[in-house]
């Protein structure tokens, strides 16, 4: 009998009433705002109501550098959250809301997988409570006010060639990357070049994820820089008079969403900043609530440990004031073999037969990536645990090779089969994480606020990515100098690069050395609170492939969604 699809499993699930899920986490029902049966908003007042409770152990879940198929990081987060109940402990998970760009592009559903999912799956992946659309609307409200300001005389003196604020859309659409606005007659606006990014790359999304309160969000909206005058003076959303309206649009979106896993574990689903462009982490507010709801709070960081986990340590924790007690690093046999450089994995195509053959030497060769990511966890003073995400076709010697690498670095490891077996398949991992979290943490960010922006970039590139050097284009140098002059130099950096390699070149597997990180452009997300260099061929608006997931997603005769996973 064939293993059921993720959607089939999700649709057959028996959901607990959300009031009951909240009660298991100690969240009083008075703080819930139900959105049907599948999701609820948690009122911000819950943060103060829970503040005197003991804090949970705070665990970040990351991974090796993923292949195009992913390594099962979300599935592991969900499975581990479920597993704690099996060993007599309680846990809450915190994950991002997926963007419809990847959902209808390559990825499909992103609620976990198999018997380790957040449900309802269709609600999770499509709209949820409307937060993504609120971010899109707030961002584009700023764009509309900006263009109206230009049309009505440009009193703030914005340089038309130095306007940095673009528009956003939660759909992959490469044809919108570069556009010309204001074409037509005089009444149709001021002609200028601009473009679209995907909503998940919006500064508004990042600001929402990093806000600690509604008033903090209001301040962040005001600090957004939309462009510069001819004298290189920044012009803000506050000066445009739009920051208040943006915050009003986000008033409901700032409340975290409560959902549940297949086994009734509380799941906080909130915000969705891209992991290779923005911070790649769910919200601080969700973690502020979640850390008061049980024995463990598991928060997922996007892509590999060089990406989401680095931003978690150096950006999210810097603003939240929370310190992690342990880290989980997800690895797979197929992923490490891919990092040997001997195989080519293409999303949507069958795995190469040679990849499935027993070859522990190949695991050790690709294991350089795991070794570097373990180093990256320890670099921040956090104890890592290797989660060996196990598939039926995996061979014993290959699985043992991953455990050997973990042992080399003094890290615990555990095999897990949560995809097929739910929480019961990750109990060994839960025990290992509990042990690691009880060790004394020496967490500290990698760099201080006072370090110049260029040095912050070099620090991350050399220490986390393993680069030999960093190169800056003339434009990047000019932008960095301007940001330092304008007082943005104390901000942390969020380096936008490919997620398919620890380097800036997606073709380089393992843990390459001797390469140079090319910084082609630098943008300032002053409202969100970071500066982000763009490296290599990174795009802030993805495109669709020839056969996107959208081709296979439909409604059946009974009105049910099909093809989502």
N, C-alpha and C positions, 0 to 999 in steps of 0.2 A: 504493500500500500504506500502510495506516494505521500511524502511529508506535506501537510497542508500549507498553503500560502500564509504569509503574515496577515493578510486581510481576512482570510477565512478563520484563522485563530482568533483574531480580534473580534470579529463579528459573532463568534460563538461564546464570547466571554460573558460571565454574569457579573455585572457591576455592583459594587456596594453603593449605598447612598452616600453622597459626598459629605453629608453631615457626620456620618460614621467614620469616614476616612479622616476627616478633620479631627474628630474626637480622639482617634488613635494617636494623633500627633499633638494632642493637647491644645488644639486651636478651638476656642469657644465658637459655637454656631452663630453667635451674634455678629461675628466678623466676616461671615460668608455672604456673598451675593451670587446666587445661583444663576447660571446661564444654561437652562435646560437641565438634563440629567448628567451630562458628561463633564462639565467644567464649572468652576466657580471662581469669582474674583475674591481675593482676601483684602479686606479694608486695611489701609495703612495704620490705623489705630492699633492693629494687632501687634505691631512692633513694640510699642510702649507697654502694652498689656502683658507681653511675654518676657520683657527685658530682665526681670529678676530671677528667671529660671536658670538652672545650670546650663552651660553651653555643651553642645554635642562635640564629639571629635570631628574635626573638619578635614575632609579627604578630597583631594582633587584627582580626577580620573583623566589620564592622558594616554598616549600611545607612541609606538614607533612611527616613523614617517610612513604614512599610509600608501598603499598601492591604489590604483583607480577604483578597486572594489571595496576599499576600506578594510579595517581590521576588526570591526565590531565593537567600537568604543562605547557607543550609546547602548548597545545591547548588553555589554558588560556592566555599565553603570546601573541599568535596570535590574539585571540578574543579581548583581551584588547587593543592591538595595533590598531585593526580595530575600536574599540568602540570610541576612542578619536575623530575620524572624525565625528562621530554622535553627539558629544557634542561641535563641533566647534573648536577642537584643532587638532594639528598634532603630529604624533608619528612615530618613527622608532623602529623596533625590532631587536635584535641581538641574534642569537642562534647558537648552534654548528652544524657542519655537522655530520650526524650519521655515525657510523662505520658499515661496512658490516657484521661484526661479529654478533651483535644483530639483524640486519636487516634480515639475513638469519638464525638466531638462534631462539630466542623466540619472540622478540619484533615485527618483521615486520617493516612496515613503521614508520618513526618518524618525519613526517612533520607537526604535529598537527593532527586534526581530524574533521570530519564533515564539517561544513561551516566556520571553523577557521583553515585553512591550509596555508602552504607555497607551492606555485606551480611554475613550474611543479613538481608534487609529485615524478614521476619516476626519473627525473633528480636529484632532491634533495637527494634521497636515494641511488642512484647508480652513483658513480664516480664524479658527478658534474663537476668541472673543473680540476679534477685530483690531488687535493691537498693531499688527503690521500695517493695516490700512490707515490707522491713526497716525503712525509715524510718517507714512507717505504723504498724508494730507498736511501734517504740520510742516514737513520739509518744503512741500510745494507752495504752501501759504507764504513762506518766507520768499520763495522765488517770485511769486506773483506780486508781493508788496515791493520787492526790489525793482522789478521791471516797471511797475507803476511809478515808483520814485524816479526812475530814469526818464520816463515819459513826461512827467510833470515838472521837469526842470533840473533834476539831479542836484539838489541843494547841498548834499553832502560831498559833492565833487568826486564821485567814484570815477576812476579811470576805466573806460570801457574795455580796455585791453588787459586789465588786471582785476577782473571780477572772478572770484574763485568759487562762488556758490553756483551749483548746477541744479538739475532736477533729478528726481528719482522715480523708479517704477519697480514693482515687485515681480517682474517678468524678465527673463533673459531676452534681450533684443539688441543685437550688435549694431543694427542700423541707427540706433539712437545715441551711440557713443559720442558722435560729433555732429552737431546740428547748427543751423543759423536761425536765430529768432528774429521776430519783428518784420518779416517779409510782407509785402503788400503795400498798402497806402500809409499815409502819415498817421492815421488813426489806429493802425495795427501794431504800434509799438516802435521801439528803437532797435534797428537792426544791429545784431552782434552775434559773435560765435559763442556757443556754449555746448551743452551735452547732457546726457543722462547717466547716472550711476544706478545700480540696483539698490533697492531700499535697505537691504541688509548691510550695505556699505555706507549708508547715510550717517552723517555726524549726529543727527538727531537720535538715531537708533543707539549709537555708542553712548551718547549722553544719557539716554534713558536707562541703559544698562549700568552706568556708573553713578547714577544719582543715588543719594542716600535719603532723600525726602522730597516732597513736592516743592518746597521752597528752594531746595538745592537745585532741583530741575529748572525752576524758574530762573535762577541765577545762571545756570549753564546755557539756557536758551539765549539769555541776554549777551553772554560772552562770545557767541558764535561770530566769527569773522566772515563776512560775505565778500569782501574785496578790499582794495586799497585805493587811495588817492594817488595823483601823480607824484606826490611827495612821499609815497610809500607809507602813509599813515593808515592803520587798519580802520575799517568801518564795520560796526557790529550790528547784529540784529536788534539790540537795544536802541541804537541810534536810529534804525529804520522804523522803530515803533511797532515791531511785530512780535517781539519775544513773549509778551503777555498772551496774545492770541494763540501762539504755538503751544504754550503751556496749557491753555484751556482745552485745546484739541487733545492733549495727552493726559488730561486729568483722570480718565478712567484707565488708560493704558499703563499708567505707572503702577497699578495694583497687580501683584503677581496672580497667576492663574493656578488654581489647584485642580489636579487630575489624579489619576491612580494607575498603578501597574496592574497587570493581570492577576496578581496575588494581593491586591489591595494596599500596596505600599504607597504612601503619599508621594506625589510627584508635583513639584513646583516648576511650571513651564512659563518662562518669562524672558522676553526680548530675544533677538536673534542676530546680533552683529556677526558679520562674516569672519571666519577664522583665518583667512589668508590676506585679508584687507584691513579688517578692524580687529577688535579685541577677542572675538571668538568665544565669549563667555556669557552665561546667563547673568541676571541682574544682581547687584549688591543687595537690593531690598529683599529679593527672594531668599538670599543667603542669610540676611539679618533675621528673617522670620524662621527659616529652616533650621538654623543653628540652635534654636530654642525648642525644638520639637521632638527630640529623642536622644538616642545614644550616639548616632552618627549622622552627619550631613555629607552626602556625596555630591560633589558639584563637578560637572563635566567641562573640560576645556577643549576647544576645537582643534582638529587635526593632530599633528605630532607634538611631542613635548617641546620641540624647538619653536613651535608656533603658539598654540593656545595656552600651554602651561607656562611658557615664558611670559606671556601677557598677563596671565593670572597672577603670577608672582610679582611682576614688576609694575603692573598698572592696577589691576583690580584690587589686590591686597593693599597696595599703597593708599588707595582711596577708601577702602572699607575699614581698614584697621584690623581686619581679621587675619589670623595666622594659621596656616595649614599644619595639621599634625602628622600627615602621611600623604603619600601619592601612590596611585596605581598606574602602572605602565602596561598597556595592553599590547601583546605581541602574538603573532601567528606564525606557524611553520611556513605557510605559503608566502607571507609578507617578507620574512627574513630571507627565504630563498630568492625572492624577487630582488632583494637588495644585494645579492651576490653578483648581479649584473648578467646572469646567464639566461634569463627569461624575460619575455615581453608579455605583460598582462594588459589586455585591452578590455575596458568596460563593455559588457554586452556580448563578449565572445567567450567560448569555453576556455578553461584554464589549460595551458600546455601540458601534455601528458608527462613530460620530463619533470615538471614541477611537483607532481604527485608521487614520483618515485622516491624511495628512501635514500636520503643523502645527507647525513649529519654534518659532513664536511662543508657542504653548501650552506647549511644553517649557520655554522660557525663563521663562514666567510661573510655572509650577509649580516651576521650578528654584530658587526662593527657599528651598525646603526643603533641597535639595542644598547650596546656598550656606551655610545656617545649620549644617548638619551638618559641612561642611568646616571652618567656623569652630570648631565644638565640638572637632574633632580637634586643630586647631592651638592651641586654648585650653589644652590639656593638654601642648603641646610635642611632639606626635607628627606625623610626616609622613604625609599621607593619599595614597592612590591610589584613583581612581574605577574600579571594575569596572563596565563597561557591559554588563549581562546582556542579551544580544541574542536576540530572537525572530524567526522567519521573516517575520512580517508587518510588522516594523519598517521604516520608511522611512529612506533615507540622510540626508536633511536633518534628521530628528528625532534620529538617532544623533549626527550632527555637532554638534547643539546641546548635547548633554550634554558632549561633549569641549570645546566652547567655554567652558562654565561652569567645568569643571575648570581649564582654562588661565587663566581669570580669577583663580583663587585659587592659581595657581602649583603646581597638583597634576598629576601624571601621570595618564593615563587609558588604558584599553585595552578594546576590545570583546572579548567572550568568548562562545563558543558551546559551552560544556562540556556543557550538557544533551544536545545532539545528538551531540557529537563527543568527549566525555570530556576527558581531559587535553590532548589535541592542540588542543582548542578554547580553551584558556586559557594557551597558551605566551606570548603577548604580555603577558598580565597578569602571569605569573610573572616575566618579564624586568623589568617595571616595578616590581614589588614588591621584587625583588632590588636594583634601583637605589636605591629609596627607603630600604630597610633599611640600606644602606651609608652613608646620610647621618647626620650626628651628631644624636642624639636629645637633646632638652632636656626630657624628660618630668618632670612634677611634678604631684602631686595639686592639685586646685583650691582646697582649704582645709586649714588646719591643725587638729590635734586640739583645740587650746585654744579655738577659736571656739565661742561658744554655739550650741546646737542651732537656735534660731530664725534665727540669722545664717547657719548652714550651709544651711538650707532656702532662705533668701532668695538666697544665692549661687548655688545650683544653678538656682533658678527664674528669676532674672534673667539670669545669664550663659549658661546652657545652653538653657533653654526660651524665653528672650526675653520673659518676663513683665514687666509694669510694677511689680507689687506682689504681696504675699502676704497673704491674710486668714486668721485663725485663729478658729475657733469658741471659745466659752467652755470647752467640754470639752477642746479641743486645747490651749488655753492652760494649763488646769489640769494636764493630763497632762505637758506639757513642763516646767512648773515642778517637778512632782514628780520627773521624771527627772533634772533638774539637781540637785535636793536630794539624790537618792539616789546621786549620783556617776556618772551615765550620760552626762554632758554631753560627754565626750571622744570618744564614739562617732561614727562617720560616719553620714550619713543616706541612706536608701534610699527615695526618694519613689515611692509607689504611685499611678500615674495611668494613664489610657488610653494604649494603644500606638498608636492610630490617628490621633493628632495630636501635634504637638510641644507643644501646649497641654494643658490638662486637659479640653477639650471635644472629643469625637471628631468633631464636625461641622466644626471649623475646620481648613482645609487650608493647605498651604504653610508659611509661617513667620509666624504671626500676631503682632501687637504690640498694646500697649495693653490687655491683659487681666490679670486678677488670678487667681493660683493659690489655690483655696479649700481649705484644710486643715481637714477636718471631724473627724478623729480621728488620734491618734498612738499607735502601739504600740511597745513596747521589746522588741527581740529581743536581749537582753543576752547570751545564750549564743552566738548566731551572731556578735554583735559589731556591731550597728547599731540605729538607731532608724528606724522607718518611718512617716512621715506618710501618711495615706490621703486622697486628694484626689478631689473630685467624687463620681461614682456608682460608684466602683470596688468590685467584689465579690471577696472572697477565696475564694468558692465559686461557680464558674460554673454556668450552667444549660444544658440541652440545647435545641436548636432543634426545630422541628416535624418536620424530616426529617434527623435526625442521621446521621453516617457509619455508626453502628451498624446502621442499617436495611439497609445494603448489604454488610456484612462477614459472610462465611459460610464453610462448609466444603463442598467439592464431593464428588462420589461417590467420589473417590480419597483423600479426607482432606486435600486441599490447601486452604490459606486463599485465599479470593477476595475481591475488593472492598476490599482494604486501601488501595489508592491509586486 
